[in-house]
Amino acid sequence: MKLRLLFLSIVCSFNGLFAQVDDSKTGAWFMYFYNHQFKNSQWGIQGDLQYRDWQGVNDMEQLMLRSGVTFTPKDSGVMFTLGYANITSGQFGDSDDTSGENRIYQEALIPQKLGSRFYVTHRFRYEQRFVENQDFRTRYRYNIFLNVPLNKKELAPKAIYAALYNELFINGETAIGDERSVELFDRNRTYLGLGYVLNPTIRFQLGWMNQKTDNWGKGQWQISIHHNF
């Protein structure tokens, strides 16, 4: 009986964490992405720094620091990455409690151009997640990006472009420890925005993303800088 009560208490507490999320409050993500290809080499680095807020400012959702080593085989058109991420997650509302996660990931990035101005990129990512107070977890992700220049035929300096993407997340395991579980479907993100190409190395984007899980759905403004150096 005591074990049953303990189990019910854990489940209620876990579900309560997500019930606190206010779907009506639009959050904001501030992001910097970077990519560098070493001169005359198939190797490079890429990564991103992100601050995510539950309601715009002053209620941290996540702070993410992520970076990886890239390798592009000759004449393949595919960039592979092996990387690491450190994530600090906060709770929605007045609580200042945070939890940590260390993550290793592998990904394949496959760009292609359809017609004269449709830039499509497929990203396949596999993650190994070490989440605080949870068992070891894995996750599969697939993202399809589409950039379409509006005032030019290509993503050249001074081009304004429409940016869209959809990303699906699938958990590799459902049990996460202490008799807790998650669904196989983790979340889905759909994004629509506008971008501006400042010069050959820097692009800016502003858009809106809707994120849905089994427990909640929420809109997020996204402001991002994309830097190739």
Secondary structure, DSSP 8 states (H G I E B T S, - for coil): -HHHHHHHHHHHHHHHHHHT--TTS-EEEEEEEEEEE-TTSSEEEEEEEEEEESSSSSSEEEEEEEEEEEE--TTT--EEEEEEEEEEEE-SSS---EEEEEEEEEEEEEEEEETTTEEEEEEEEEEEEEETTS--EEEEEEEEEEEEESSSSSS-TT-EEEEEEEEEEEES-SEEETTEE--SEEEEEEEEEEEEEEETTEEEEEEEEEEE-SS-EEEEEEEEEEEE-
